[in-house]
Amino acid sequence: MIILGIDPGTATTGYGIVREDEEGAPVAVEFGVITTPAGDPMPRRLQHIYREVTRLISVYHPDEAAIEEMFFGKNVTAAITVAQGRGVTLLAMANAGLKIREFKPAEIKQTIAGSGNAPKPQMQEMVRTLLDLEKIPKPDDAADALAIAITALQSSRWERLVGE
């Protein structure tokens, strides 16, 4: 099982690809970020995100994809731009025919760190530990995307175990 996890954004979109080893443990395949220049028009930035997510899907052939659900804070403008990046990412995943899992931030934190209120440093260290990496994945958006992918992998494993 290979999972593509996405931490959506327009300036920076994190991605993480994990697979299951023989014992069912998560293994990092690839991770990083897709960045877009702040000065580019929004349609061009969204097009770049879409193309890069499509490229990742064609290179790594994930079985499923996962993305973080929107968290609405007080900054409406930021929420709208994140939603636009999330939208083109969902479109790329849907066009590839992938099963898409969506998780709230608290669900991801609960799965990775055992607490829905886990702070970012604890989450990053748990991602490093779970994937047996030498260092915490950088930048933060990539570590977040790996956490999303691990959460999806765990969810998929659970469904297979209980026969859903």
Steps between C-alpha positions, in 0.01 A plus 500: 500500500637841396341821628546858380440752779449869428517802731326752272592861439566739216843637592617162634332162460660221697504146368599170654492154351505198729467129444444200725788263567452124543392545863261784416724778635517830310809573290577840346533481123528871418408834651540867430311811400352658192561875509355776288636853458300760693511738204339258255130537429282256696388302192864429410583398859202263511594354164852430629365323811264291286779399260739408781244291689411327172871436440543349848205270437642388163849436644407323826166336408336532843212269584326774699540866581433704811463869569445716804154647542473876522549667834325836504677759707440871513693578182236453229735603218753234596223239530377581149846465344562170684159380382596578140820294530304223670247505216749450219672229704169317549435534126836343413433212741145447371613515136749223578218286639651483848305427814528822698501514879450831680604557860449778751820631663397353837451154343850512356648610833310226683627232261861616496558625855211353699352842576279721286672800657860392436733794430687521169843400642351184651330417169822548307697278738233230482508509118879463515468209745218320318688518170837421660661810348830646616363855513163669524370552147534856379334727418205477741251461213675179389492360856130586519434324168681189625282507812191514277627207292575293813151575631349379172715187506381420852139562398536275197662225709216518751240468225678197356525338844133543583387425145343835412 
